Amino acid sequence: MTLIQFIENDKGIRNMWVREKGFSSLYVRLCRRYIHGNVVSNVLDIASVEASKPGNGAFTKLIERIRKRYPYLTIYIENVLNPRFAVKIMHLGFQRDNTTPDELPSYFKPAPKEQ
Ligand SMILES: CC(C)(COP(=O)(O)OP(=O)(O)OC[C@H]1O[C@@H](n2cnc3c(N)ncnc32)[C@H](O)[C@@H]1OP(=O)(O)O)[C@@H](O)C(=O)NCCC(=O)NCCS
């Protein structure tokens, strides 16, 4: 299943390793989360991600595509252990979830639109 097929699936599948061009692995979840004091519905977790060729723009394009196609989704990236990548995703509009510890920081990009 691709990421789009996963997000649009009507089989009740809520987490999966998806196939996506430009990525050697991508594990995602659809869930609700408690973020900065609010319950947020329609969260897409990116729980594990590895690009096939790091530095080729695949991740940046993926975030843009998700944002455009699913403006109601909050995107949440779990456990960003690569500090360089943390800086990059903040430039992409992500904020630190300040309830997560420094050793396992997570970041989110709020949905511009409620569904
Ligand atoms: C982190 C990762 C998924 C980003 O995907 P990507 O398609 O390479 O990302 P983009 O090309 O859109 O953006 C480039 C950013 O990726 C990160 N990146 C690029 N090459 C990288 C590498 N060899 N190792 C680690 N991070 C890298 C950097 O943050 C870079 O931004 P910067 O140059 O401004 O610092 C990918 O680089 C990767 O798989 N890296 C190795 C595994 C990893 O660190 N995973 C942790 C994810 S929490």
The ligand as an ORCA input file, in Angstrom:
! r2SCAN-3c Opt
* xyz 0 1
  C      16.235     12.211      7.349
  C      15.715     11.790      5.976
  C      14.544     10.821      6.090
  C      15.237     13.053      5.224
  O      14.769     12.699      3.934
  P      15.433     13.399      2.628
  O      14.619     13.006      1.450
  O      16.869     13.129      2.608
  O      15.185     14.936      2.988
  P      15.285     16.183      2.035
  O      16.220     15.873      0.915
  O      13.926     16.652      1.682
  O      15.880     17.252      3.017
  C      17.241     17.236      3.261
  C      17.475     17.093      4.750
  O      17.577     15.727      5.121
  C      18.625     15.568      6.090
  N      19.676     14.758      5.486
  C      20.133     14.826      4.246
  N      21.098     13.907      4.032
  C      21.229     13.250      5.185
  C      22.052     12.153      5.582
  N      22.944     11.591      4.763
  N      21.932     11.684      6.838
  C      21.046     12.248      7.671
  N      20.217     13.283      7.350
  C      20.319     13.780      6.101
  C      19.141     16.952      6.394
  O      18.441     17.461      7.510
  C      18.793     17.720      5.147
  O      18.563     19.088      5.351
  P      19.830     20.085      5.472
  O      20.749     19.738      4.372
  O      19.195     21.444      5.356
  O      20.425     19.830      6.810
  C      16.866     11.145      5.128
  O      17.884     12.089      4.944
  C      17.420      9.888      5.739
  O      16.901      8.804      5.505
  N      18.502     10.041      6.525
  C      19.146      8.911      7.167
  C      18.245      8.269      8.202
  C      17.792      9.241      9.291
  O      18.511     10.124      9.738
  N      16.556      9.048      9.739
  C      16.052      9.799     10.859
  C      14.667     10.277     10.632
  S      13.995     10.796     12.193
*
